[in-house]
Amino acid sequence: MLKRNNLVKRLYKQTAAYFKKKSYATLKCGYILKEYEDWKNNIILPEVADYIVKKREDSAGKDTHTGLYSIQVSN
């Protein structure tokens, strides 16, 4: 069984390799996308990213309760 630190290092390495393979711009560490606006590149299935965008648009300007805390959603 992998210890947490080893698992995290492995995940960082795999993420950096995935972003590099896709030619996504990252920060120096390689496993964080350079621009916040590129968050969709973190989602493997485009359908999931599209779903998130639609949910954000549908709830724009409304109070949204996440189950953990309430947030004001805005674009």
Backbone atoms as SQL, in Angstrom:
CREATE TABLE atoms (id INTEGER PRIMARY KEY, chain TEXT, resi INTEGER, resn TEXT, atom TEXT, x REAL, y REAL, z REAL);
INSERT INTO atoms VALUES
  (1, 'A', 1, 'MET', 'N', 0.838, -1.178, 0.000),
  (2, 'A', 1, 'MET', 'CA', 0.000, 0.000, 0.000),
  (3, 'A', 1, 'MET', 'C', 0.887, 1.248, 0.000),
  (4, 'A', 2, 'LEU', 'N', 0.539, 2.200, -0.852),
  (5, 'A', 2, 'LEU', 'CA', 1.317, 3.432, -0.931),
  (6, 'A', 2, 'LEU', 'C', 1.002, 4.347, 0.247),
  (7, 'A', 3, 'LYS', 'N', 2.046, 4.942, 0.788),
  (8, 'A', 3, 'LYS', 'CA', 1.841, 5.947, 1.821),
  (9, 'A', 3, 'LYS', 'C', 1.343, 7.214, 1.144),
  (10, 'A', 4, 'ARG', 'N', 0.681, 8.065, 1.921),
  (11, 'A', 4, 'ARG', 'CA', 0.076, 9.271, 1.369),
  (12, 'A', 4, 'ARG', 'C', 1.079, 10.119, 0.587),
  (13, 'A', 5, 'ASN', 'N', 2.258, 10.388, 1.143),
  (14, 'A', 5, 'ASN', 'CA', 3.248, 11.232, 0.456),
  (15, 'A', 5, 'ASN', 'C', 3.663, 10.638, -0.887),
  (16, 'A', 6, 'ASN', 'N', 3.856, 9.333, -0.913),
  (17, 'A', 6, 'ASN', 'CA', 4.233, 8.678, -2.170),
  (18, 'A', 6, 'ASN', 'C', 3.100, 8.726, -3.180),
  (19, 'A', 7, 'LEU', 'N', 1.878, 8.578, -2.689),
  (20, 'A', 7, 'LEU', 'CA', 0.716, 8.638, -3.565),
  (21, 'A', 7, 'LEU', 'C', 0.565, 10.044, -4.158),
  (22, 'A', 8, 'VAL', 'N', 0.746, 11.071, -3.346),
  (23, 'A', 8, 'VAL', 'CA', 0.648, 12.454, -3.813),
  (24, 'A', 8, 'VAL', 'C', 1.732, 12.730, -4.858),
  (25, 'A', 9, 'LYS', 'N', 2.954, 12.306, -4.593),
  (26, 'A', 9, 'LYS', 'CA', 4.047, 12.504, -5.559),
  (27, 'A', 9, 'LYS', 'C', 3.727, 11.814, -6.885),
  (28, 'A', 10, 'ARG', 'N', 3.174, 10.619, -6.797),
  (29, 'A', 10, 'ARG', 'CA', 2.820, 9.862, -7.997),
  (30, 'A', 10, 'ARG', 'C', 1.715, 10.590, -8.779),
  (31, 'A', 11, 'LEU', 'N', 0.743, 11.101, -8.055),
  (32, 'A', 11, 'LEU', 'CA', -0.340, 11.835, -8.694),
  (33, 'A', 11, 'LEU', 'C', 0.178, 13.100, -9.379),
  (34, 'A', 12, 'TYR', 'N', 1.046, 13.846, -8.707),
  (35, 'A', 12, 'TYR', 'CA', 1.646, 15.046, -9.304),
  (36, 'A', 12, 'TYR', 'C', 2.391, 14.690, -10.590),
  (37, 'A', 13, 'LYS', 'N', 3.156, 13.619, -10.530),
  (38, 'A', 13, 'LYS', 'CA', 3.956, 13.188, -11.683),
  (39, 'A', 13, 'LYS', 'C', 3.051, 12.800, -12.862),
  (40, 'A', 14, 'GLN', 'N', 2.004, 12.042, -12.570),
  (41, 'A', 14, 'GLN', 'CA', 1.076, 11.613, -13.619),
  (42, 'A', 14, 'GLN', 'C', 0.317, 12.805, -14.209),
  (43, 'A', 15, 'THR', 'N', -0.075, 13.730, -13.350),
  (44, 'A', 15, 'THR', 'CA', -0.786, 14.914, -13.819),
  (45, 'A', 15, 'THR', 'C', 0.109, 15.764, -14.707),
  (46, 'A', 16, 'ALA', 'N', 1.353, 15.964, -14.288),
  (47, 'A', 16, 'ALA', 'CA', 2.309, 16.737, -15.081),
  (48, 'A', 16, 'ALA', 'C', 2.525, 16.073, -16.443),
  (49, 'A', 17, 'ALA', 'N', 2.639, 14.765, -16.462),
  (50, 'A', 17, 'ALA', 'CA', 2.836, 14.041, -17.725),
  (51, 'A', 17, 'ALA', 'C', 1.617, 14.190, -18.634),
  (52, 'A', 18, 'TYR', 'N', 0.429, 14.113, -18.048),
  (53, 'A', 18, 'TYR', 'CA', -0.806, 14.266, -18.820),
  (54, 'A', 18, 'TYR', 'C', -0.888, 15.662, -19.437),
  (55, 'A', 19, 'PHE', 'N', -0.625, 16.704, -18.636),
  (56, 'A', 19, 'PHE', 'CA', -0.676, 18.073, -19.135),
  (57, 'A', 19, 'PHE', 'C', 0.379, 18.296, -20.215),
  (58, 'A', 20, 'LYS', 'N', 1.552, 17.726, -20.028),
  (59, 'A', 20, 'LYS', 'CA', 2.621, 17.873, -21.025),
  (60, 'A', 20, 'LYS', 'C', 2.222, 17.202, -22.341),
  (61, 'A', 21, 'LYS', 'N', 1.656, 16.001, -22.245),
  (62, 'A', 21, 'LYS', 'CA', 1.219, 15.260, -23.428),
  (63, 'A', 21, 'LYS', 'C', 0.162, 16.047, -24.201),
  (64, 'A', 22, 'LYS', 'N', -0.704, 16.748, -23.477),
  (65, 'A', 22, 'LYS', 'CA', -1.768, 17.536, -24.089),
  (66, 'A', 22, 'LYS', 'C', -1.302, 18.942, -24.484),
  (67, 'A', 23, 'SER', 'N', -0.045, 19.280, -24.177),
  (68, 'A', 23, 'SER', 'CA', 0.549, 20.600, -24.454),
  (69, 'A', 23, 'SER', 'C', -0.188, 21.732, -23.740),
  (70, 'A', 24, 'TYR', 'N', -0.670, 21.472, -22.521),
  (71, 'A', 24, 'TYR', 'CA', -1.327, 22.498, -21.721),
  (72, 'A', 24, 'TYR', 'C', -0.274, 23.316, -20.986),
  (73, 'A', 25, 'ALA', 'N', -0.481, 24.617, -20.936),
  (74, 'A', 25, 'ALA', 'CA', 0.433, 25.504, -20.214),
  (75, 'A', 25, 'ALA', 'C', 0.238, 25.293, -18.708),
  (76, 'A', 26, 'THR', 'N', 1.347, 25.120, -18.000),
  (77, 'A', 26, 'THR', 'CA', 1.290, 24.883, -16.560),
  (78, 'A', 26, 'THR', 'C', 2.235, 25.834, -15.834),
  (79, 'A', 27, 'LEU', 'N', 2.089, 25.860, -14.522),
  (80, 'A', 27, 'LEU', 'CA', 3.058, 26.565, -13.702),
  (81, 'A', 27, 'LEU', 'C', 4.350, 25.759, -13.690),
  (82, 'A', 28, 'LYS', 'N', 5.378, 26.286, -13.093),
  (83, 'A', 28, 'LYS', 'CA', 6.696, 25.644, -13.091),
  (84, 'A', 28, 'LYS', 'C', 6.655, 24.202, -12.569),
  (85, 'A', 29, 'CYS', 'N', 5.793, 23.947, -11.592),
  (86, 'A', 29, 'CYS', 'CA', 5.711, 22.603, -11.003),
  (87, 'A', 29, 'CYS', 'C', 5.246, 21.559, -12.017),
  (88, 'A', 30, 'GLY', 'N', 4.475, 21.991, -13.024),
  (89, 'A', 30, 'GLY', 'CA', 4.035, 21.080, -14.074),
  (90, 'A', 30, 'GLY', 'C', 2.689, 20.424, -13.840),
  (91, 'A', 31, 'TYR', 'N', 2.175, 20.456, -12.627),
  (92, 'A', 31, 'TYR', 'CA', 0.911, 19.777, -12.348),
  (93, 'A', 31, 'TYR', 'C', -0.222, 20.739, -11.996),
  (94, 'A', 32, 'ILE', 'N', 0.001, 22.040, -12.195),
  (95, 'A', 32, 'ILE', 'CA', -1.046, 23.042, -11.999),
  (96, 'A', 32, 'ILE', 'C', -1.152, 23.855, -13.286),
  (97, 'A', 33, 'LEU', 'N', -2.362, 23.956, -13.801),
  (98, 'A', 33, 'LEU', 'CA', -2.570, 24.725, -15.024),
  (99, 'A', 33, 'LEU', 'C', -2.205, 26.182, -14.791),
  (100, 'A', 34, 'LYS', 'N', -1.633, 26.803, -15.809),
  (101, 'A', 34, 'LYS', 'CA', -1.123, 28.168, -15.680),
  (102, 'A', 34, 'LYS', 'C', -2.232, 29.193, -15.455),
  (103, 'A', 35, 'GLU', 'N', -3.332, 29.050, -16.158),
  (104, 'A', 35, 'GLU', 'CA', -4.424, 30.018, -16.085),
  (105, 'A', 35, 'GLU', 'C', -5.670, 29.383, -15.476),
  (106, 'A', 36, 'TYR', 'N', -6.327, 30.118, -14.577),
  (107, 'A', 36, 'TYR', 'CA', -7.558, 29.637, -13.958),
  (108, 'A', 36, 'TYR', 'C', -8.617, 29.318, -15.018),
  (109, 'A', 37, 'GLU', 'N', -8.661, 30.130, -16.065),
  (110, 'A', 37, 'GLU', 'CA', -9.651, 29.957, -17.114),
  (111, 'A', 37, 'GLU', 'C', -9.503, 28.620, -17.850),
  (112, 'A', 38, 'ASP', 'N', -8.382, 27.956, -17.681),
  (113, 'A', 38, 'ASP', 'CA', -8.147, 26.662, -18.333),
  (114, 'A', 38, 'ASP', 'C', -8.646, 25.481, -17.494),
  (115, 'A', 39, 'TRP', 'N', -9.490, 25.754, -16.497),
  (116, 'A', 39, 'TRP', 'CA', -9.930, 24.704, -15.577),
  (117, 'A', 39, 'TRP', 'C', -10.567, 23.519, -16.312),
  (118, 'A', 40, 'LYS', 'N', -11.186, 23.771, -17.463),
  (119, 'A', 40, 'LYS', 'CA', -11.827, 22.666, -18.206),
  (120, 'A', 40, 'LYS', 'C', -10.813, 21.597, -18.617),
  (121, 'A', 41, 'ASN', 'N', -9.546, 21.985, -18.765),
  (122, 'A', 41, 'ASN', 'CA', -8.514, 21.013, -19.133),
  (123, 'A', 41, 'ASN', 'C', -8.227, 20.033, -17.999),
  (124, 'A', 42, 'ASN', 'N', -8.723, 20.330, -16.810),
  (125, 'A', 42, 'ASN', 'CA', -8.590, 19.415, -15.679),
  (126, 'A', 42, 'ASN', 'C', -9.622, 18.298, -15.726),
  (127, 'A', 43, 'ILE', 'N', -10.634, 18.464, -16.556),
  (128, 'A', 43, 'ILE', 'CA', -11.742, 17.521, -16.637),
  (129, 'A', 43, 'ILE', 'C', -11.491, 16.583, -17.814),
  (130, 'A', 44, 'ILE', 'N', -11.461, 15.298, -17.546),
  (131, 'A', 44, 'ILE', 'CA', -11.139, 14.328, -18.593),
  (132, 'A', 44, 'ILE', 'C', -12.251, 14.229, -19.634),
  (133, 'A', 45, 'LEU', 'N', -13.508, 14.215, -19.188),
  (134, 'A', 45, 'LEU', 'CA', -14.622, 14.103, -20.127),
  (135, 'A', 45, 'LEU', 'C', -15.185, 15.481, -20.447),
  (136, 'A', 46, 'PRO', 'N', -15.187, 15.883, -21.713),
  (137, 'A', 46, 'PRO', 'CA', -15.724, 17.187, -22.090),
  (138, 'A', 46, 'PRO', 'C', -17.180, 17.369, -21.655),
  (139, 'A', 47, 'GLU', 'N', -17.932, 16.270, -21.633),
  (140, 'A', 47, 'GLU', 'CA', -19.339, 16.345, -21.238),
  (141, 'A', 47, 'GLU', 'C', -19.482, 16.834, -19.795),
  (142, 'A', 48, 'VAL', 'N', -18.537, 16.471, -18.946),
  (143, 'A', 48, 'VAL', 'CA', -18.576, 16.899, -17.543),
  (144, 'A', 48, 'VAL', 'C', -18.296, 18.404, -17.464),
  (145, 'A', 49, 'ALA', 'N', -17.320, 18.884, -18.199),
  (146, 'A', 49, 'ALA', 'CA', -17.017, 20.316, -18.217),
  (147, 'A', 49, 'ALA', 'C', -18.209, 21.097, -18.746),
  (148, 'A', 50, 'ASP', 'N', -18.844, 20.596, -19.809),
  (149, 'A', 50, 'ASP', 'CA', -20.026, 21.260, -20.358),
  (150, 'A', 50, 'ASP', 'C', -21.150, 21.320, -19.326),
  (151, 'A', 51, 'TYR', 'N', -21.330, 20.234, -18.589),
  (152, 'A', 51, 'TYR', 'CA', -22.350, 20.172, -17.534),
  (153, 'A', 51, 'TYR', 'C', -22.080, 21.232, -16.462),
  (154, 'A', 52, 'ILE', 'N', -20.828, 21.363, -16.046),
  (155, 'A', 52, 'ILE', 'CA', -20.460, 22.348, -15.020),
  (156, 'A', 52, 'ILE', 'C', -20.734, 23.766, -15.514),
  (157, 'A', 53, 'VAL', 'N', -20.354, 24.045, -16.755),
  (158, 'A', 53, 'VAL', 'CA', -20.596, 25.370, -17.332),
  (159, 'A', 53, 'VAL', 'C', -22.094, 25.665, -17.353),
  (160, 'A', 54, 'LYS', 'N', -22.898, 24.691, -17.782),
  (161, 'A', 54, 'LYS', 'CA', -24.349, 24.880, -17.834),
  (162, 'A', 54, 'LYS', 'C', -24.909, 25.128, -16.445),
  (163, 'A', 55, 'LYS', 'N', -24.472, 24.376, -15.455),
  (164, 'A', 55, 'LYS', 'CA', -24.954, 24.558, -14.083),
  (165, 'A', 55, 'LYS', 'C', -24.595, 25.946, -13.570),
  (166, 'A', 56, 'ARG', 'N', -23.386, 26.412, -13.878),
  (167, 'A', 56, 'ARG', 'CA', -22.973, 27.757, -13.463),
  (168, 'A', 56, 'ARG', 'C', -23.857, 28.815, -14.114),
  (169, 'A', 57, 'GLU', 'N', -24.130, 28.636, -15.401),
  (170, 'A', 57, 'GLU', 'CA', -24.973, 29.595, -16.113),
  (171, 'A', 57, 'GLU', 'C', -26.392, 29.586, -15.564),
  (172, 'A', 58, 'ASP', 'N', -26.927, 28.392, -15.285),
  (173, 'A', 58, 'ASP', 'CA', -28.289, 28.260, -14.761),
  (174, 'A', 58, 'ASP', 'C', -28.440, 28.893, -13.387),
  (175, 'A', 59, 'SER', 'N', -27.371, 28.885, -12.596),
  (176, 'A', 59, 'SER', 'CA', -27.477, 29.390, -11.230),
  (177, 'A', 59, 'SER', 'C', -26.831, 30.764, -11.054),
  (178, 'A', 60, 'ALA', 'N', -26.471, 31.414, -12.155),
  (179, 'A', 60, 'ALA', 'CA', -25.834, 32.737, -12.080),
  (180, 'A', 60, 'ALA', 'C', -26.735, 33.718, -11.343),
  (181, 'A', 61, 'GLY', 'N', -26.167, 34.375, -10.324),
  (182, 'A', 61, 'GLY', 'CA', -26.904, 35.367, -9.559),
  (183, 'A', 61, 'GLY', 'C', -27.806, 34.809, -8.486),
  (184, 'A', 62, 'LYS', 'N', -27.862, 33.490, -8.352),
  (185, 'A', 62, 'LYS', 'CA', -28.702, 32.858, -7.336),
  (186, 'A', 62, 'LYS', 'C', -27.833, 32.403, -6.169),
  (187, 'A', 63, 'ASP', 'N', -28.431, 32.329, -4.985),
  (188, 'A', 63, 'ASP', 'CA', -27.735, 31.714, -3.858),
  (189, 'A', 63, 'ASP', 'C', -27.756, 30.214, -4.082),
  (190, 'A', 64, 'THR', 'N', -26.601, 29.587, -4.003),
  (191, 'A', 64, 'THR', 'CA', -26.484, 28.156, -4.221),
  (192, 'A', 64, 'THR', 'C', -25.975, 27.499, -2.950),
  (193, 'A', 65, 'HIS', 'N', -26.657, 26.443, -2.522),
  (194, 'A', 65, 'HIS', 'CA', -26.237, 25.717, -1.328),
  (195, 'A', 65, 'HIS', 'C', -25.548, 24.432, -1.762),
  (196, 'A', 66, 'THR', 'N', -24.306, 24.264, -1.328),
  (197, 'A', 66, 'THR', 'CA', -23.514, 23.101, -1.747),
  (198, 'A', 66, 'THR', 'C', -23.626, 21.927, -0.795),
  (199, 'A', 67, 'GLY', 'N', -24.248, 22.131, 0.346),
  (200, 'A', 67, 'GLY', 'CA', -24.291, 21.072, 1.349),
  (201, 'A', 67, 'GLY', 'C', -23.268, 21.333, 2.445),
  (202, 'A', 68, 'LEU', 'N', -22.189, 22.005, 2.094),
  (203, 'A', 68, 'LEU', 'CA', -21.161, 22.348, 3.075),
  (204, 'A', 68, 'LEU', 'C', -21.287, 23.809, 3.478),
  (205, 'A', 69, 'TYR', 'N', -21.607, 24.638, 2.522),
  (206, 'A', 69, 'TYR', 'CA', -21.755, 26.069, 2.783),
  (207, 'A', 69, 'TYR', 'C', -22.512, 26.703, 1.621),
  (208, 'A', 70, 'SER', 'N', -23.051, 27.851, 1.841),
  (209, 'A', 70, 'SER', 'CA', -23.750, 28.581, 0.784),
  (210, 'A', 70, 'SER', 'C', -22.800, 29.552, 0.106),
  (211, 'A', 71, 'ILE', 'N', -22.956, 29.679, -1.208),
  (212, 'A', 71, 'ILE', 'CA', -22.120, 30.619, -1.944),
  (213, 'A', 71, 'ILE', 'C', -22.993, 31.440, -2.865),
  (214, 'A', 72, 'GLN', 'N', -22.553, 32.614, -3.195),
  (215, 'A', 72, 'GLN', 'CA', -23.220, 33.445, -4.207),
  (216, 'A', 72, 'GLN', 'C', -22.533, 33.151, -5.519),
  (217, 'A', 73, 'VAL', 'N', -23.255, 32.651, -6.496),
  (218, 'A', 73, 'VAL', 'CA', -22.697, 32.300, -7.793),
  (219, 'A', 73, 'VAL', 'C', -22.830, 33.494, -8.708),
  (220, 'A', 74, 'SER', 'N', -21.736, 33.871, -9.345),
  (221, 'A', 74, 'SER', 'CA', -21.772, 34.959, -10.314),
  (222, 'A', 74, 'SER', 'C', -20.801, 34.678, -11.427),
  (223, 'A', 75, 'ASN', 'N', -20.994, 35.299, -12.537),
  (224, 'A', 75, 'ASN', 'CA', -20.089, 35.119, -13.694),
  (225, 'A', 75, 'ASN', 'C', -19.074, 36.206, -13.718);
